[in-house]
C-alpha cells in the first residue's frame, strides 16, 4: 500500500507507516500533490491537512476530482481542531473520513487508511466483475420456447379467460384488464386482469406503510458494530460520546446503536407486497389465488417484453430504489411470469423478507451474467410453479 501525505507534519505519520510496511510519500502543498497523483497512479490513500498553503484540503479535494488523470482513491482530511462546518462540508463532498489531530493518534489514522484501502479495493473488484459480465442476449432456445408455450396456453384458456373477464366486469365497474408501467431489462406496458376496485391506487401509500409485509422490525444482526461513530471519532482516545452497550460479543456506543437502528427501521422497503389487501374484489381474490390474473402477461411474452421464466418486473417506483450493484444485478435476467421467487416461497404461503427476495432474484440473474443459462433449469422452475399456483394467502 502507498500512502500520500499532504501537509507540514509528515514525520507524525512516517514512523507509523514504516511500522506497517506502508510506502510513504509526502508533499507540502496542493500543486505538488496533484503533480504527484498524475505521475504516480499507485498511490492508494491520501491523508491531507485541512490548512494548506494558499488553500484548504476541501479545495484540494475538489481540484483532484476535477483532474481526469487523478484516479479516485480514499481521501482522509485532518484538521488541528474540531469544526462543525468542516465536518459537515467534508462528508457532503464525499471525503471518506475526517479526524482532529489534537485528539486522534496518528497510528489510528493510519489504521483507518488501511481499512479504507481494503474496502476500496474490494469494491473495485466487484465493479470489475460486473463490467466483465457478458452482454445480455436472450438465448434462441428460450425465445422459441416462450413463443410456443405462450401461444399454446392462450389457446387453451381463452374460453375460461372470457368467463373471468365477464365476472370482473359484473362485480365492479371499470376495465377488466390493468395496464401498468413495469421495469425488467427495459420499461414496458405490463398487462394483468384487474383484481382490485377502481381507484385503489390512491390507497397504496397508506397501505404500504401500515401493511407492507417487507417492512418488518430488523434485528440486532443488521447493526454494523464495526462502523465508526462520527461523534466518538472526534473525541480523545478512550472517550465515548455515550454509554457503551454490550450485545453478545460486540460493544457499541448507545448513540451509534440507536442511530443505526432508527435508520434501519425507518427506511422504506424497496418492495411492496400487501397481505390480505382490502382493495381486492371477490373475483379478484379468486384469480389471484389461482394466478389467473397473470394470464394476460402471455401477451407480453409474445411481444418480447417478458419471458415465461425470469425475475418479476417491478413497478417504476420500486425499480428506482434498486441502484446498488448487488441489488441491481437482478436486471441482468429477463422479466418473467414465474421464477425462483414464486416457486420458493409464494406458493407455500410463507412470508419473505426483502433480502431473501433479492437473493433469489440475483441467483437466477447470475445464470445470465456468467453465461450459464440452462433451458432445462427453466423447465424445472415451470414444473415447480404448478403446485405454487394455489396459494394459501392473498399476497
VOVEX-69457 format. One line per field, with one value per residue (C-alpha): y, z, x; residue in one letter; residue number from 1. Coordinates in Angstrom, 2 decimals. Layout:
% VOVEX-69457
yy c(Y, ...) .
zz c(Z, ...) .
xx c(X, ...) .
residu c(A, ...) .
num c(NUM, ...) .
END
This chain:
% VOVEX-69457
yy c(0.00, 3.51, 6.49, 10.16, 12.79, 16.46, 18.99, 20.27, 17.35, 14.30, 12.96, 12.32, 9.64, 8.41, 6.40, 4.54, 3.95, 2.35, 0.04, -1.13, -1.58, 1.13, 3.11, 6.72, 9.80, 13.40, 16.79, 20.21, 21.81, 21.16, 21.82, 19.22, 16.79, 16.98, 16.59, 13.54, 11.99, 12.47, 10.78, 8.02, 6.04, 3.51, 5.87, 4.09, 6.59, 10.33, 12.00, 15.74, 18.52, 20.96, 24.07, 24.16, 26.99, 29.21, 26.97, 24.18, 20.42, 20.73, 22.93, 20.46, 17.52, 19.27, 20.01, 16.41, 15.14, 17.58, 16.11, 13.22, 11.85, 11.61, 8.23, 8.18, 6.83, 7.17, 10.68, 11.44, 15.02, 16.09, 19.40, 20.77, 21.49, 20.28, 22.38, 21.51, 23.36, 21.45, 18.17, 18.79, 20.03, 17.20, 14.47, 16.41, 16.47, 12.73, 12.75, 9.30, 10.33, 13.32, 13.43, 16.00, 15.67, 17.10, 14.33, 11.41, 9.49, 9.26, 5.46, 5.41, 7.49, 5.09, 2.12, 3.84, 4.39, 0.67, -0.16, 2.32, 0.95, -2.62, -1.61, 0.48, -2.43, -4.87, -2.54, -2.08, -5.86, -6.19, -3.36, -5.07, -8.32, -6.51, -4.83, -8.20, -9.77, -10.91, -8.60, -9.78, -11.69, -13.82, -17.38, -18.50, -21.68, -19.58, -17.25, -20.09, -21.87, -18.64, -18.13, -21.76, -22.14, -18.77, -19.41, -22.87, -21.67, -18.71, -21.01, -23.50, -20.99, -18.49, -19.77, -19.52, -16.17, -14.75, -16.01, -14.46, -11.15, -11.09, -11.80, -8.96, -6.54, -7.60, -7.25, -3.80, -1.02, -0.28, -2.07, -5.80, -5.53, -3.47, -1.80, -0.60, 0.57, -2.05, -2.41, -5.58, -5.21, -2.44, -0.49, -1.77, -1.84, -4.75, -6.49, -8.07, -8.90, -6.33, -7.82, -4.57, -1.98, 1.09, 3.97, 1.62, 3.18, 6.16, 3.91, 2.45, 4.88, 4.32, 0.55, 0.33, 1.98, 0.01, -3.45, -3.97, -7.42, -6.46, -3.69, -5.94, -4.95, -5.59, -7.46, -6.62, -8.82, -5.99, -3.46, -2.77, -2.98, -2.06, 1.20, 4.11, 6.52, 10.05, 11.60, 9.26, 9.72, 13.36, 12.67, 11.74, 8.10, 6.08, 8.58, 7.85, 10.15, 7.91, 4.79, 1.51, -1.31, -4.95, -7.10, -10.65, -10.38, -6.92, -3.49, -0.29, 3.17, 3.91, 6.79, 4.73, 1.77, 3.76, 5.87, 2.77, 1.02, 4.04, 4.24, 0.54, 0.59, 3.93, 3.27, 2.44, -1.07, -1.38, -3.91, -3.56, -6.60, -6.13, -9.10, -9.55, -6.41, -4.80, -3.33, -6.77, -7.78, -11.21, -12.38, -10.68, -12.87, -15.98, -15.04, -14.07, -17.33, -19.28, -16.87, -16.46, -12.70, -13.31, -14.81, -11.55, -11.45, -14.18, -11.34, -9.58, -12.78, -12.92, -9.26, -9.98, -7.78, -10.77, -14.45, -17.36, -17.72, -14.74, -12.15, -10.35, -6.93, -4.14, -1.02, 2.07, 3.37, 0.11, -0.15, 3.41, 2.33, -0.52, 1.41, -0.58, -3.01, -6.06, -5.29, -4.11, -7.42, -8.81, -6.79, -8.88, -11.51, -11.05, -10.18, -13.30, -14.60, -17.12, -17.63, -18.59, -16.06, -17.56, -21.25, -20.92, -19.14, -17.66, -20.99, -22.14, -19.29, -18.17, -14.65, -13.48, -10.77, -8.23, -9.58, -13.13, -11.96, -10.02, -13.07, -15.29, -12.72, -12.40, -16.18, -16.52, -13.46, -14.99, -17.62, -14.82, -12.70, -15.68, -17.15, -20.31, -20.21, -23.65, -24.42, -27.41, -25.25, -23.11, -26.24, -27.35, -23.98, -24.18, -27.64, -26.34, -23.46, -25.77, -26.57, -22.92, -21.71, -22.46, -20.09, -20.20, -16.46, -13.50, -11.78) .
zz c(0.00, -0.86, 1.23, 0.19, 2.92, 2.12, 4.79, 7.15, 9.62, 7.62, 10.49, 12.57, 10.10, 8.53, 11.61, 11.90, 8.14, 8.31, 11.13, 8.95, 5.95, 4.05, 1.30, 2.48, 0.23, 1.42, -0.24, 1.30, -0.93, -3.40, -6.56, -5.58, -4.61, -7.97, -9.81, -7.69, -8.23, -12.00, -12.10, -9.57, -10.11, -7.45, -4.59, -2.64, 0.04, 0.62, 4.04, 3.72, 6.31, 6.20, 6.30, 3.28, 1.84, -0.13, 0.17, 2.15, 2.00, 0.93, -2.01, -2.98, -2.82, -5.38, -7.64, -7.52, -8.54, -11.47, -12.83, -15.23, -14.75, -10.96, -10.28, -7.47, -4.13, -0.41, 0.94, 4.67, 5.95, 9.15, 10.99, 14.14, 15.90, 15.51, 13.36, 12.78, 9.47, 8.21, 9.44, 7.60, 4.36, 4.28, 4.27, 1.90, -0.64, -0.29, 1.74, 3.24, 6.80, 8.97, 12.02, 14.56, 15.00, 18.53, 19.80, 17.48, 17.46, 14.08, 14.36, 14.44, 11.27, 9.58, 10.66, 9.22, 5.93, 5.75, 6.32, 3.68, 1.15, 1.70, 1.24, -1.83, -3.37, -2.63, -4.21, -7.28, -7.75, -7.54, -10.06, -12.46, -12.22, -13.26, -16.18, -17.29, -17.33, -20.78, -22.59, -22.32, -25.20, -24.85, -25.91, -29.09, -27.41, -24.64, -27.10, -29.24, -26.15, -24.90, -28.15, -28.46, -24.78, -24.51, -27.70, -26.55, -23.10, -24.54, -26.94, -24.16, -21.60, -23.89, -23.09, -19.32, -19.81, -21.39, -18.49, -15.89, -17.74, -17.75, -13.98, -13.29, -15.26, -13.49, -9.97, -10.37, -12.90, -14.96, -17.46, -17.00, -17.62, -15.95, -17.69, -15.65, -16.49, -15.30, -15.46, -16.35, -18.51, -20.19, -19.31, -20.89, -20.56, -18.30, -18.74, -15.99, -15.24, -12.83, -9.35, -7.44, -7.25, -9.44, -7.71, -5.43, -6.36, -4.16, -1.05, -1.88, 0.14, 3.36, 2.93, 2.02, 5.31, 7.51, 5.93, 3.70, 4.66, 3.78, 6.43, 9.34, 12.51, 11.84, 14.39, 16.01, 13.46, 10.91, 13.10, 11.90, 15.13, 13.29, 11.93, 13.47, 15.40, 13.96, 17.43, 19.12, 16.31, 17.25, 20.96, 22.75, 22.73, 25.27, 25.46, 24.21, 23.26, 25.11, 27.34, 25.79, 25.09, 25.21, 22.78, 22.59, 21.97, 20.45, 22.04, 20.60, 21.93, 22.64, 20.11, 17.18, 18.04, 18.22, 15.18, 13.04, 14.36, 13.61, 10.09, 9.50, 10.84, 9.30, 5.79, 3.33, 1.98, -1.70, -2.45, -1.61, -1.02, 0.89, 2.83, 2.78, 0.68, 1.31, -2.20, -3.80, -5.12, -4.59, -8.11, -7.73, -4.74, -6.78, -9.80, -7.55, -5.57, -8.84, -10.54, -13.29, -13.21, -14.66, -17.94, -19.98, -19.40, -22.02, -24.47, -23.01, -23.65, -27.29, -27.72, -26.29, -23.21, -20.91, -20.78, -19.21, -16.59, -15.18, -12.43, -11.79, -13.49, -10.93, -10.74, -11.61, -8.02, -6.82, -9.64, -8.99, -5.50, -6.80, -7.50, -5.70, -7.81, -5.68, -5.84, -9.46, -10.57, -10.80, -14.00, -15.82, -16.27, -18.40, -16.79, -16.28, -15.33, -12.91, -11.32, -8.19, -6.02, -6.79, -6.51, -3.35, -1.01, -2.69, -3.22, 0.34, 1.91, 3.80, 4.21, 2.58, 3.66, 1.19, 1.44, 0.68, -2.41, -3.66, -3.09, -5.15, -7.96, -8.06, -8.05, -11.23, -12.81, -12.23, -14.88, -17.47, -16.01, -16.04, -19.33, -17.66, -18.87, -18.90, -20.81, -18.53, -15.44, -16.78, -17.39, -13.80, -12.49, -14.63, -13.21, -9.68, -10.43, -10.85, -7.11, -6.31, -8.31, -5.50, -2.82, 0.85, 1.33, -0.71, -1.25) .
xx c(0.00, 1.26, 0.19, 0.44, 0.54, -0.15, 0.81, 3.52, 3.77, 4.92, 7.04, 3.91, 2.81, 6.05, 7.06, 3.74, 3.59, 7.05, 5.91, 3.02, 5.35, 3.49, 5.25, 5.06, 5.19, 4.88, 4.35, 3.64, 1.01, -1.79, 0.24, 2.83, 0.05, -1.73, 1.58, 2.40, -1.02, -0.78, 2.63, 2.06, -1.14, -0.11, -0.96, -3.70, -4.80, -4.40, -4.07, -4.49, -4.24, -7.13, -4.92, -2.59, -0.51, -2.90, -5.99, -7.62, -7.87, -11.51, -10.50, -7.77, -10.20, -12.42, -9.44, -8.23, -11.67, -11.71, -8.47, -9.18, -5.64, -6.01, -7.56, -10.10, -8.88, -9.81, -9.22, -8.80, -8.97, -7.18, -7.59, -5.93, -9.22, -12.78, -15.09, -18.74, -18.63, -15.57, -17.07, -20.35, -18.78, -16.25, -18.88, -21.14, -18.32, -17.72, -14.50, -14.05, -13.15, -12.33, -10.04, -8.89, -5.12, -5.13, -7.40, -6.54, -3.28, -1.53, -1.47, -5.29, -5.45, -3.01, -5.16, -8.22, -6.38, -5.59, -9.26, -10.42, -7.94, -9.16, -12.80, -11.96, -10.07, -12.90, -15.48, -13.27, -13.04, -16.85, -17.29, -14.85, -16.80, -19.97, -18.16, -16.77, -20.24, -21.19, -23.64, -27.22, -28.69, -31.81, -30.90, -32.66, -33.94, -35.53, -37.26, -38.63, -39.93, -41.56, -43.48, -44.65, -45.56, -47.38, -49.37, -50.49, -51.60, -53.54, -55.43, -56.26, -57.51, -59.24, -62.80, -62.16, -60.48, -63.65, -65.79, -63.48, -63.39, -67.20, -67.28, -64.86, -66.99, -70.21, -68.75, -67.19, -67.15, -64.08, -61.87, -61.39, -57.67, -54.99, -52.03, -49.07, -45.58, -43.11, -39.34, -37.45, -34.39, -36.39, -39.53, -42.75, -46.57, -47.47, -50.85, -52.91, -56.55, -57.95, -58.31, -58.86, -61.57, -61.11, -59.33, -57.38, -54.02, -54.90, -54.78, -51.35, -49.20, -51.16, -51.34, -47.64, -46.78, -49.19, -49.40, -46.34, -45.09, -41.50, -41.45, -40.51, -38.67, -34.99, -32.85, -29.52, -27.73, -28.15, -26.33, -22.78, -20.80, -17.59, -18.98, -17.09, -19.30, -18.79, -19.18, -16.69, -14.14, -13.55, -13.02, -9.83, -8.71, -10.69, -13.56, -17.08, -19.96, -22.44, -22.53, -21.41, -23.85, -22.70, -24.67, -23.38, -19.65, -19.98, -19.62, -21.07, -21.85, -25.50, -25.68, -24.33, -26.57, -29.81, -28.93, -28.37, -31.47, -33.66, -32.24, -32.90, -36.45, -37.48, -36.21, -38.96, -38.73, -37.87, -40.59, -44.26, -46.46, -49.73, -51.08, -54.89, -55.19, -58.64, -58.66, -59.12, -62.56, -64.17, -63.41, -60.04, -59.22, -60.05, -57.96, -55.05, -55.13, -55.17, -52.72, -55.34, -54.75, -51.29, -52.54, -52.54, -48.78, -48.55, -49.23, -46.17, -44.23, -45.33, -44.37, -40.89, -41.32, -41.10, -40.13, -42.00, -39.23, -37.34, -37.40, -40.66, -40.80, -41.03, -43.20, -41.18, -41.23, -39.61, -37.08, -35.84, -34.72, -32.56, -29.37, -26.69, -24.66, -25.53, -29.24, -29.42, -27.88, -31.45, -31.97, -29.34, -32.06, -35.20, -38.51, -40.59, -44.03, -42.59, -39.20, -37.31, -39.15, -42.56, -41.68, -39.60, -41.98, -45.04, -46.76, -46.02, -47.97, -44.87, -43.64, -40.43, -38.03, -36.73, -33.17, -34.40, -36.23, -33.18, -31.00, -33.32, -33.56, -29.77, -29.34, -31.39, -29.72, -26.29, -27.08, -27.16, -24.34, -21.98, -23.19, -24.58, -28.17, -29.82, -33.02, -33.69, -33.35, -36.21, -38.30, -37.66, -38.88, -42.03, -42.80, -42.25, -44.64, -47.66, -48.09, -47.39, -50.38, -52.84, -51.65, -52.56, -52.66, -53.78, -50.44) .
residu c(X, X, X, X, X, X, X, X, X, X, X, X, X, X, X, X, X, X, X, X, X, X, X, X, X, X, X, X, X, X, X, X, X, X, X, X, X, X, X, X, X, X, X, X, X, X, X, X, X, X, X, X, X, X, X, X, X, X, X, X, X, X, X, X, X, X, X, X, X, X, X, X, X, X, X, X, X, X, X, X, X, X, X, X, X, X, X, X, X, X, X, X, X, X, X, X, X, X, X, X, X, X, X, X, X, X, X, X, X, X, X, X, X, X, X, X, X, X, X, X, X, X, X, X, X, X, X, X, X, X, X, X, X, X, X, X, X, X, X, X, X, X, X, X, X, X, X, X, X, X, X, X, X, X, X, X, X, X, X, X, X, X, X, X, X, X, X, X, X, X, X, X, X, X, X, X, X, X, X, X, X, X, X, X, X, X, X, X, X, X, X, X, X, X, X, X, X, X, X, X, X, X, X, X, X, X, X, X, X, X, X, X, X, X, X, X, X, X, X, X, X, X, X, X, X, X, X, X, X, X, X, X, X, X, X, X, X, X, X, X, X, X, X, X, X, X, X, X, X, X, X, X, X, X, X, X, X, X, X, X, X, X, X, X, X, X, X, X, X, X, X, X, X, X, X, X, X, X, X, X, X, X, X, X, X, X, X, X, X, X, X, X, X, X, X, X, X, X, X, X, X, X, X, X, X, X, X, X, X, X, X, X, X, X, X, X, X, X, X, X, X, X, X, X, X, X, X, X, X, X, X, X, X, X, X, X, X, X, X, X, X, X, X, X, X, X, X, X, X, X, X, X, X, X, X, X, X, X, X, X, X, X, X, X, X, X, X, X, X, X, X, X, X, X, X, X, X, X, X, X, X, X, X, X, X, X, X, X, X, X, X, X, X, X, X) .
num c(1, 2, 3, 4, 5, 6, 7, 8, 9, 10, 11, 12, 13, 14, 15, 16, 17, 18, 19, 20, 21, 22, 23, 24, 25, 26, 27, 28, 29, 30, 31, 32, 33, 34, 35, 36, 37, 38, 39, 40, 41, 42, 43, 44, 45, 46, 47, 48, 49, 50, 51, 52, 53, 54, 55, 56, 57, 58, 59, 60, 61, 62, 63, 64, 65, 66, 67, 68, 69, 70, 71, 72, 73, 74, 75, 76, 77, 78, 79, 80, 81, 82, 83, 84, 85, 86, 87, 88, 89, 90, 91, 92, 93, 94, 95, 96, 97, 98, 99, 100, 101, 102, 103, 104, 105, 106, 107, 108, 109, 110, 111, 112, 113, 114, 115, 116, 117, 118, 119, 120, 121, 122, 123, 124, 125, 126, 127, 128, 129, 130, 131, 132, 133, 134, 135, 136, 137, 138, 139, 140, 141, 142, 143, 144, 145, 146, 147, 148, 149, 150, 151, 152, 153, 154, 155, 156, 157, 158, 159, 160, 161, 162, 163, 164, 165, 166, 167, 168, 169, 170, 171, 172, 173, 174, 175, 176, 177, 178, 179, 180, 181, 182, 183, 184, 185, 186, 187, 188, 189, 190, 191, 192, 193, 194, 195, 196, 197, 198, 199, 200, 201, 202, 203, 204, 205, 206, 207, 208, 209, 210, 211, 212, 213, 214, 215, 216, 217, 218, 219, 220, 221, 222, 223, 224, 225, 226, 227, 228, 229, 230, 231, 232, 233, 234, 235, 236, 237, 238, 239, 240, 241, 242, 243, 244, 245, 246, 247, 248, 249, 250, 251, 252, 253, 254, 255, 256, 257, 258, 259, 260, 261, 262, 263, 264, 265, 266, 267, 268, 269, 270, 271, 272, 273, 274, 275, 276, 277, 278, 279, 280, 281, 282, 283, 284, 285, 286, 287, 288, 289, 290, 291, 292, 293, 294, 295, 296, 297, 298, 299, 300, 301, 302, 303, 304, 305, 306, 307, 308, 309, 310, 311, 312, 313, 314, 315, 316, 317, 318, 319, 320, 321, 322, 323, 324, 325, 326, 327, 328, 329, 330, 331, 332, 333, 334, 335, 336, 337, 338, 339, 340, 341, 342, 343, 344, 345, 346, 347, 348, 349, 350, 351, 352, 353, 354, 355, 356, 357, 358, 359, 360, 361, 362, 363, 364, 365, 366, 367, 368, 369, 370, 371, 372, 373, 374, 375, 376, 377, 378, 379, 380, 381, 382, 383, 384, 385, 386, 387, 388, 389, 390, 391, 392, 393, 394, 395) .
END
